[in-house]
């Protein structure tokens, strides 16, 4: 590839019972050959099958033996294992898929294994290894859309596993840092889109950004469902709201910035996110869609915060009942009335009868928060802009959300304030309002 006088050769002698690794290199059109096997141990399974040149970095070689995969950064002068999670299987053949920069290894029978994204190996120079931290330039990421998968049994023992979806981000750490390591993705305007906690082992580390922004906040239910008092919160004092997931938006094609933070050091690299070449939507339509979805995310967060505020208030009122039997009747009556008001408002945001067991999520109508999530899912299912009807439904849901927010603010400012004053007069403390 890089020099017409150079060639590499593997010889397999195990059928005449010589199982040594035989890898040779010539630099004079084959007139003379030199053995290049330093670092490959001799064993009954060390005979070589294949050697390949890297298509990007000169002198970067890959070799396969009967039981291992090896890499050389110095044109075969020395080798080291490149096993990662590859079992010690025969490496019979190798192809480098140059568009995606992946190393494809043929193993035993029909088996094959792929090392995704060779860029950190191609960029791992002695200068990089001398640094305390280094962020490798990431390869371009494709914003692929899902397609209908072929029918296959879920327990197929020969099925492979696809690589993680999104952009692979690789960085080098010379030693394990004492502090945390984080990777932040920023858009073209410099706004942080996602922050990921990164591994911090010595050597090459990898995280994958799934091309989505930060998900919406989580609804935390602190009270049992209506008519199901046996469903209790978890060990942290809350349980996830059944049927109400967290919404994150698939970011549009464009140029982003990857920021690696290791202690006080910050490193950056550009990242290109490309549109799915099979998608029928335009980039303008995708940007329109993302704008609407971001607005729905804000509405989802507002709805979740309201649910959490209502749950915090209701759980405190329910806990107060343990000390209220000795309280005057007016206090007990006020507590019951306030909880009923808060529950009636919360029920417009989230279905309070759902337990998460069986099929009870289809027995009761979904409420506003789940309707927002359903609308977002429909809009996000393609690369096209929202329809007129979807825009109209969004505005209707937004109006309902504003009305409920106003009612909750009024309930907290007036009814809850009066109830807290009553509690203080009776030396019974107060109900604290938070949205977490």
Buried (B, 14 or more C-beta within 10 A) or exposed (E): EEEEEBBBBBBBEBEEEEBBBBBBBBBEEEEEBEEBBEBBEEBEBBBBBBBBBBBBBEEBBBBBBBBBBBBBBEBBEBBEBBEEEBEEBBBBBBBBEEEBBBBBBBBEEEBBBBBBBBBBBBBBEEEBEEEEBBBBEBBEBBBBBEEEEEEEEEEEEEEEEEEEBBBBBBBBBBEEBEEEBBBBBBBEEEEEBBBBEBEBEEEBBBBBBBBBBBBBBBBBBBBBBBEBEEBEBEEEEBBBBBBBBBBBBBBBBBEBBBBBBBEEEEBEBEBBBEBBEEBEBEEEBBEBBBBBBEEBBEBBBBBBBBBBBBBBBBBBBBEBEEEBEEBEEEBBEBBEEBBEBBBEBBBBBBBBBBBBEEEBBEEBEBBBBBBBBEBBEBBBEBBBBBEEEBEEBBEEBBEBBEEBBEBBEEBBEEBBEEBBEBBEEBEBEBBEBEBE
